[in-house]
């Protein structure tokens, strides 16, 4: 497993093990220092090399947990651009006291510009909506604004993104092709894959991993659940 730990509440990094093979057969071949930032629920593993106050982080899907974003800001002073069209997330972010390096936009990422049907969670205590059809919550579906990565980067005048994180509830499979073909260069891509969802298969995740690798991204971390993956441009 990748070696990531906390010492007395502080994030520290160690080296990811080379050529680890996960239970489902994903091979971690990249050898980089790694750090975990954020809460147990909302945390992610990154490679910290080169991060600075000039670094740009895109965080798609924030819900009600921005511990990852705030941890990166606190440690490296990075500029975080966070995106989420979920009404409850928007309301939650709007009442937080946030550092000036945190920038929030109330729309999501998609493979085309426009609006998307957004289905609420089955459990009303949960926050995350999805573009995947849910018959059980279809009567409460809403329309939300979506933009492509190229549109977002152009509007924000960014030609390079140091870290792009996506937890977008099953929409990642449609979005990844547009990300790897984006005009913006991206150093690290962090993705939560949702092959546990009905209608999504592990093969779709394998195909997405293959696509990222074919486009020059090495896999340097897989979580114990084998749902969070971290890639770095070689």
URMOSUL-V639053 format. One record per backbone hydrogen bond with DSSP energy under -1.0 kcal/mol. NH is the residue of the N-H (numbers start at 1). CO is the residue of the C=O. Records with the same first field share a line. If there is no record, write none. Layout:
NH: CO, CO
This chain:
7: 10
10: 7
12: 5
14: 34
16: 32
20: 28
22: 26
25: 22
28: 20
30: 219
34: 14
35: 46
37: 44
43: 39
44: 37
46: 35
51: 48
55: 52
57: 79
58: 163
59: 81
60: 165
61: 83
65: 62
70: 66
71: 67
72: 68
73: 69
74: 70
75: 71
76: 72
77: 73
79: 55
80: 101
81: 57
82: 103
83: 59
84: 105
90: 86
91: 87
92: 88
93: 89
94: 90
95: 92
96: 93
102: 99
103: 80
105: 82
107: 105
108: 145
110: 147
114: 146
116: 144
118: 142
119: 130
126: 123
130: 119
137: 134
140: 137
141: 138
142: 118
144: 116
146: 114
147: 108
152: 148
153: 149
154: 150
155: 151
156: 152
158: 153
161: 185
162: 56
163: 56
164: 188
165: 58
166: 190
167: 60
171: 168
175: 171
176: 172
179: 175
180: 176
182: 179
185: 159
187: 161
188: 162
189: 231
190: 164
191: 229
192: 166
193: 227
197: 194
200: 197
205: 201
206: 202
207: 203
208: 204
209: 205
210: 206
211: 207
212: 208
213: 209
214: 210
215: 211
216: 213
217: 212
218: 232
220: 230
221: 230
223: 228
226: 223
229: 191
230: 221
231: 189
232: 218
233: 187
234: 216
